[in-house]
Amino acid sequence: MAKVLVINQGLFQELVNFQEVMETVETAFTQFAQSRSVVFPSVRERIEEHNGIYSIKSSYLIEEGAIGLKTGGFWNDNWKKGKTNHQSVMLLLSPETGEPICLLDANSLTAIRTAAAGAVAAKYLALPESRTVSLIGAGIQARAQLEGLLHLFPLEKVTVYSRTQASAARLVEEIRQKGLQAEQAETPREAVDSSDIVVTTTPAFSPVIKTSWLQKGAHLNAMGSDTSGKREVELDRLPDKIVCDLWEQASHLGELQGQLSRDSLFAEIGQITGKELPGRQTPSEITMFDSTGLAIQDLSVAQFVYRKAMEEQRGIYVDL
Ligand SMILES: NC(=O)c1ccc[n+]([C@@H]2O[C@H](COP(=O)([O-])OP(=O)(O)OC[C@H]3O[C@@H](n4cnc5c(N)ncnc54)[C@H](O)[C@@H]3O)[C@@H](O)[C@H]2O)c1
C-alpha cells in the first residue's frame, strides 16, 4: 500500500517563497539545457464540449531523483461558475519504484512557477533599471507576473490593458493599493509603446499586440500562448533576441508557432541561465521570451515543496 503525502493549496502557499521558487526554476532551466533532466512529450488537447484545454506535463529530474506529472488545463468558462479557469494537480512518483508519493494542489504552483519563469527571463533580458511595465490581460497570470517582476526591478508604473474594462479596472485598483502608479490603457498599443517590460497573459487566439510597437530597449515576456492555435503577439518586426523555454514546445504551442524558423531563435532560456549564451548585451536591443511552461518548472518546485513538507512534518498522509 502506497503512503501519499497530500499538500493542499494553503500548505503549499505557506511552504513557498518567491525567491526560492525563482532559484529553483532557474536551476531547472540550466539543468535541462545541460541534459541533466528529461521533459516528456506533453499533451495539450481541446475539449470542445466544455470549452476546455486538457493538459499533461511530465518530466524527470535525474539529480534530484524526482519524477512526476501535472495534469489539468484551462477551462475557459469556469469564471462564469466562480472558479478559476486554470485547474491543475501534481503527482510525484518514487523514481526507484514508481509508487505515488505526493499529491499537490497545482493551481498556486502553476501561478508561481510561471511568474518565476517570467522573472528569470526578465532578469537576463530586460533592462536592469526597468521602471515601467505593461500587463496585457488582467487575470491570475497578470497578477503573478507582476509580483515576480517586483522582486527584481525598481518598478514605478504599471499600465494594464484587458479585453474587459472591469477586470482591468480591478487590477489597476489593486496595484495602486500596493503604492505603485497604475493606469488602464484604452488600447493595447497605448499600453505597449512606452513600457520597459511588456507581459502578455491572455488566452487569445488572434494577436493583441505587435512587436513593432515595442520601444527601443524593451523586453517582452509572452506568457499566454501555450496551446496550438493561440496567439497574442504579431511578430511584424523581429525583436533583436528571441528566446523561448523549449523550441519543440514554443514552435507548436507557443507564440512562435507558425511565425518563426529555428534559425531566428537566439536561445532557449537554459542556455542563457547556464551561461552558454549571453542575455541582453546593449541598452537598446529589443528582446522577447516565449514561455509555454515546462514540466521541469512544475516538478522542480513540487519536489522542493515536498522535501520541505517532509522536513517540517507538514501535510496529511493517505494510504492508497
Ligand atoms: N506560459 C505558461 O507557462 C503559462 C502558465 C499558466 C497559464 N498560461 C496561459 O496564460 C493565459 C492566461 O492565464 P490566466 O490563468 O491568467 O487566465 P485568466 O482567465 O485568469 O486571465 C486571462 C485575462 O486575459 C483577458 N483576455 C482574454 N482575451 C483577451 C484578449 N483577446 N485581449 C485582451 N485581454 C484578453 C481576460 O479578460 C483576463 O483578464 C492562458 O492562455 C493560460 O493558458 C501560460
PDBQT file of the ligand as one rigid body, heavy atoms in Angstrom, charges set to zero:
ROOT
HETATM    1  N1  LIG A 401       3.387  30.031 -20.159  1.00  0.00    +0.000 N 
HETATM    2  C1  LIG A 401       2.935  29.346 -19.137  1.00  0.00    +0.000 C 
HETATM    3  O1  LIG A 401       3.658  28.575 -18.521  1.00  0.00    +0.000 OA
HETATM    4  C2  LIG A 401       1.524  29.535 -18.685  1.00  0.00    +0.000 A 
HETATM    5  C3  LIG A 401       1.171  29.179 -17.371  1.00  0.00    +0.000 A 
HETATM    6  C4  LIG A 401      -0.139  29.411 -16.935  1.00  0.00    +0.000 A 
HETATM    7  C5  LIG A 401      -1.072  29.958 -17.805  1.00  0.00    +0.000 A 
HETATM    8  N2  LIG A 401      -0.692  30.247 -19.097  1.00  0.00    +0.000 N 
HETATM    9  C6  LIG A 401      -1.648  30.815 -20.041  1.00  0.00    +0.000 C 
HETATM   10  O2  LIG A 401      -1.795  32.187 -19.704  1.00  0.00    +0.000 OA
HETATM   11  C7  LIG A 401      -3.078  32.635 -20.136  1.00  0.00    +0.000 C 
HETATM   12  C8  LIG A 401      -3.750  33.400 -19.003  1.00  0.00    +0.000 C 
HETATM   13  O3  LIG A 401      -3.936  32.554 -17.897  1.00  0.00    +0.000 OA
HETATM   14  P1  LIG A 401      -4.672  33.114 -16.574  1.00  0.00    +0.000 P 
HETATM   15  O4  LIG A 401      -4.702  31.978 -15.616  1.00  0.00    +0.000 OA
HETATM   16  O5  LIG A 401      -4.101  34.412 -16.165  1.00  0.00    +0.000 OA
HETATM   17  O6  LIG A 401      -6.146  33.363 -17.172  1.00  0.00    +0.000 OA
HETATM   18  P2  LIG A 401      -7.306  34.281 -16.602  1.00  0.00    +0.000 P 
HETATM   19  O7  LIG A 401      -8.555  33.761 -17.172  1.00  0.00    +0.000 OA
HETATM   20  O8  LIG A 401      -7.179  34.415 -15.122  1.00  0.00    +0.000 OA
HETATM   21  O9  LIG A 401      -6.980  35.746 -17.248  1.00  0.00    +0.000 OA
HETATM   22  C9  LIG A 401      -6.983  35.999 -18.629  1.00  0.00    +0.000 C 
HETATM   23  C10 LIG A 401      -7.112  37.508 -18.841  1.00  0.00    +0.000 C 
HETATM   24  O10 LIG A 401      -6.945  37.802 -20.241  1.00  0.00    +0.000 OA
HETATM   25  C11 LIG A 401      -8.004  38.683 -20.653  1.00  0.00    +0.000 C 
HETATM   26  N3  LIG A 401      -8.227  38.462 -22.085  1.00  0.00    +0.000 N 
HETATM   27  C12 LIG A 401      -8.767  37.379 -22.683  1.00  0.00    +0.000 A 
HETATM   28  N4  LIG A 401      -8.743  37.528 -24.024  1.00  0.00    +0.000 NA
HETATM   29  C13 LIG A 401      -8.182  38.730 -24.272  1.00  0.00    +0.000 A 
HETATM   30  C14 LIG A 401      -7.885  39.458 -25.447  1.00  0.00    +0.000 A 
HETATM   31  N5  LIG A 401      -8.161  38.954 -26.654  1.00  0.00    +0.000 N 
HETATM   32  N6  LIG A 401      -7.306  40.677 -25.324  1.00  0.00    +0.000 NA
HETATM   33  C15 LIG A 401      -7.021  41.192 -24.118  1.00  0.00    +0.000 A 
HETATM   34  N7  LIG A 401      -7.285  40.555 -22.957  1.00  0.00    +0.000 NA
HETATM   35  C16 LIG A 401      -7.852  39.337 -23.034  1.00  0.00    +0.000 A 
HETATM   36  C17 LIG A 401      -9.185  38.305 -19.777  1.00  0.00    +0.000 C 
HETATM   37  O11 LIG A 401     -10.135  39.363 -19.717  1.00  0.00    +0.000 OA
HETATM   38  C18 LIG A 401      -8.465  38.076 -18.432  1.00  0.00    +0.000 C 
HETATM   39  O12 LIG A 401      -8.254  39.317 -17.776  1.00  0.00    +0.000 OA
HETATM   40  C19 LIG A 401      -3.816  31.386 -20.610  1.00  0.00    +0.000 C 
HETATM   41  O13 LIG A 401      -3.709  31.297 -22.011  1.00  0.00    +0.000 OA
HETATM   42  C20 LIG A 401      -3.055  30.256 -19.955  1.00  0.00    +0.000 C 
HETATM   43  O14 LIG A 401      -3.182  29.032 -20.649  1.00  0.00    +0.000 OA
HETATM   44  C21 LIG A 401       0.579  30.064 -19.537  1.00  0.00    +0.000 A 
ENDROOT
TORSDOF 0
